């Protein structure tokens, strides 16, 4: 009997460790929320497409180290308020550092990161956008990216793919 209980506990424990639930997942099933979720298996599949140059190989290397991308958006005032509260409570208990914030008349954008294995890696990037322009239909966006994110690779990729203005 003890062996059966031990096996059951091990199976349940291993299942929950692979589930990768997020505090933000509750928004996924709400009617007024648009959701995009890309999981580790999708990133693995993307990384199998080999490019023919160094730029695409950098992209492939970065993508294969990602665990998940989750984006939740809404234009519903009540849900936008819930998103703001959930992000606030998550930030209080998670060890994220504010990377930057941008506020203008239209929106408030905040980007946070969780330190990774060294100073050039982060394990999580969280972005929260709160619409400030329209008080009748307030919009909110949560973007969560997790994995082994190499900031140097992101910098190289953006430098290579963003056109430079040579004026």
N, C-alpha and C positions, 0 to 999 in steps of 0.2 A: 504494500500500500504506500509506504514512504517513497519507494522508487517511482510510482505513478505520479504522486504529488510533485516530486522533484522534477520529473520530466515535463509535467504540465507547466510548472513555474518557469522552467528554462525556455520552453516554447513560447509562452506568453511574453516573457521578458525579451526574447530575441525579436519577436514580432513588433513589439512596441518600440524597440530601438531603431527599427528600420522604417517606421511609419513617418518620421520627420514632420510631425504636426507643428503648426505654427499658430501663434496667437491670432494671426490675421486670417486664418482659414475660415473662421466663422462668417466672413463676408462673402465667401465663395457661393453659397447657396441663396443669398438674398436676391430678391427679384430686381431691385433697382441698382444692382452692382454688376459692372462688366468686369470679367475676370480673365486673366491670361496666366496659365501655369505651365512652365516648362520644367520637366524633372531631369534628374541626372541621366537617365537612360536616353532621353532625347539629345542631351549634350554629348553623350558618348557616340550616338549615331552621327551627329554632326561632325564629330572629330574624325570619323573614318573617311570623310571626303577630303582627300589629299589635294592640295593645290600644286601649281606648277612653279611657284615662286616663294621667296622667303617671307613676303608679306602675308600670304595666305597660310603659310606654315605657322607663323606667330599667332595668327587668329585661331588655328586649330589647337595649338598647344594651350592657349588660354581657355578655350571652350571646354576642353576635356577635363579641366580641373574644377568646373562649376558643378554645384549640387542642385540648385534650384533658382528659378526666376519666377517671382509671383508679382502680378500687378493687379490692383483692385481700384476701380474708379467708380464714382457715383456723382449724380447731380441732385440727389435727394438730401435735403437739409438735415433730416434726422439721422440718416446714415452717415453723412459727412461729419456730423457732431460726434457720433459713435466712433468713427475712425480716428478723429482727433484725440478722443479720450483713450482709446486703445493704444495708439502710438505713444501718448504721454505716459501711460502706466508701463508700457514695455520699456521705454527709455529709462524709467526709474529703476527697474530691476536688471536690465541687460547692461553689459559693460560696453556701451557704444560711446564714441567720442564724436562731437559735432565737427564735421569737416568744413562745412560752409553753410551759409544761409543767404537767401536773396529775398528782399521784400520790395515790392513796388505797389502801385495802385491796383494792379490786377491780381497778384498772387503772392503767396508766401511760400517759399521753397526752402526746405531744410534737408541737408544730407548728412548722414551719420555713418560711421564705420566702426567695426569691431576689429581690434588688432589681431593680426595673424601670426605666423611663425616668426616673422622678423619685421623690421621697419618698412620694407617694401611690399609686404603682403597684408591683406585684410581677409578676414573670414566671412564678413558680412558687410553689405552696403545697403543702407536703408534710406529711402527718399520719401519725404512726405510733402505733398503740394496741397495747399489750401487756397481756394479761390476767394479773393477779397473784393472783387468787382461787383458781383451780382448777389445781392442779399436775398433775393426771392428764390433763387435756384443755385444754392452754393455747391460748388464742385470740390471734390477731394480725390487725391490719388495717393495710393501707397505702392511703392515699388520696393521689393526685397530681393536681393541677389546674394546667394550664399555659396560658399566653396572656398577654394584657395585662389584668391584673386591677386594677381601680380600687378601692382600699380605701374611698374616699369613697362610691362607688356601693353597695358592699356594706353600708356603714354605713347609708346612706339606706334601702336595701331592707329591712334587718333592723329598722330603726326603724319602718318603715311596716307590716311584716307581723307583727311580734311584738306580741301584745296587751300593753298597759300596764295595770298594776294601780293604780287610782286611790284607794288607801286612805290 
